[in-house]
Each structure stands twice: as structure tokens, then as C-alpha cells.
């Protein structure tokens, strides 16, 4: 999972501002930080999150002047995959945000 935060701005303006970025690996043991880049400092503290709940807690503290984007991906084995089951399992990790 990749989390990026930057100042709210008009995306059509072509202005690119500094941004914070975190990357986590998800495993049965929880979240494991893979990289962090925090020049703005908005996500500072979130890099220590070890669960989706603790990450959600930290992200709730971000003010109205910053935008947060989250990108997720998963590896899917080749062959028959139950897409409905995969969809439910992936979304289950985001219950803290979907309630």
C-alpha cells in the first residue's frame, strides 16, 4: 500500500508541490513499512503504523489543507480466482475507513 500526502491544490494548474510518501507491505503479522519520504511532515508518525486501524487513527489527524491518496495492489495467483472472494478479502482490510 502506498500513501501520499500533499498540500491541497488545483491539479490542473501544473503546480507540483512537495509531498510525503509511505509504502507498506501487508502481511498476516500486520503492516510493515517499506519506505518513507517525509519532507512536508504531514504523515510523520504514520510510518510507525503496524495495523490498518493505527494507520487510520494517524490519518484522521491530518488537517483540511492536505490531501491524502492511497494506492493498493495485490498479487493474484494464475489460474482460477474467485474474484468476488478476492474483492471482499481486499476490502476487509479497509473496514476502519468504510464504516
N, C-alpha and C positions, 0 to 999 in steps of 0.2 A: 504494500500500500504506500502511496506517495502522497504527502500532504504539503501543500504550497500555500503560503500566505503573503499577500502584498497589500499596499495601500489601495483603497477603492479609487478607481479612475475610469475614465471613458476609454474602453478598449479600442474604439475606433480612432482615437487621437494619435495612435502610433507612439505614444509615450510609454517607455518601458521603465518601470521603477524597480528598485532593489526588492528582493523577496526572500523570505525564509523558506527552507525546504527540508523535509524529513522523509526518510524512507524506512519502512518497517517490513520485516518478514513475519508472516503469521504462521504459528505452529500450535500444536496442542498445548505446549507449555506457555503460550501467550505471545505477546508482541516482542520482537527483538529488533532494536534499532540497527539499521544497516548503514545509514549515513545521515549527517545533519550539516546544514549550512544555515546560520542564523545571523546574517548581517543586520537585519531590522530588529530582531529580538522579540517579535510578537509571539513566536512559537516556543520561546525559551521556557523550559520546564516540561514541555510536551515530549521532548526527546527521551525522557526517563519513563514514559508510559510503558507498562508491561501488559496492559489489557485494553480492550476497546472501551470499557467503562472509564478507566483512568484517563485515557486519551480524550474521551467525550467531556469529562469533567474539566480538563485543562482548556479545551477548545471553547467551552461555554464562557470562559473569562475574556475572550477576545472582544474588543470594543467594536463599535459601529463603523470605524474608519478603516477597517481592514477586511479584506476578502479572503476566504479560505476555500480552496479547491482540493478535493480528494479524488485520487485515481486508484482504482484497484484492478488487479488482474489475478488470474489463477491458471494453473497448469491443468489441462484436461487430457486424460489418457486417450489414446487412439482406440477405436472400436465403438461398441455400443455404449452410449452415455445417456442416462435418463436426465434430459435437460430440465424437466420440472423439479426433480430432486436436487440437481446441481444449483438451480436458481434459488430454491428455498434454503439450502445449506449456506450458500454465499451470503444471502441477505440476512440470515440469522445472526451473523457477526455484527450487524448494524442495528440490532434491536434497541440499543441505547439512544439512537437517533430517530428511529422510526416510531417510537411510542408516542 
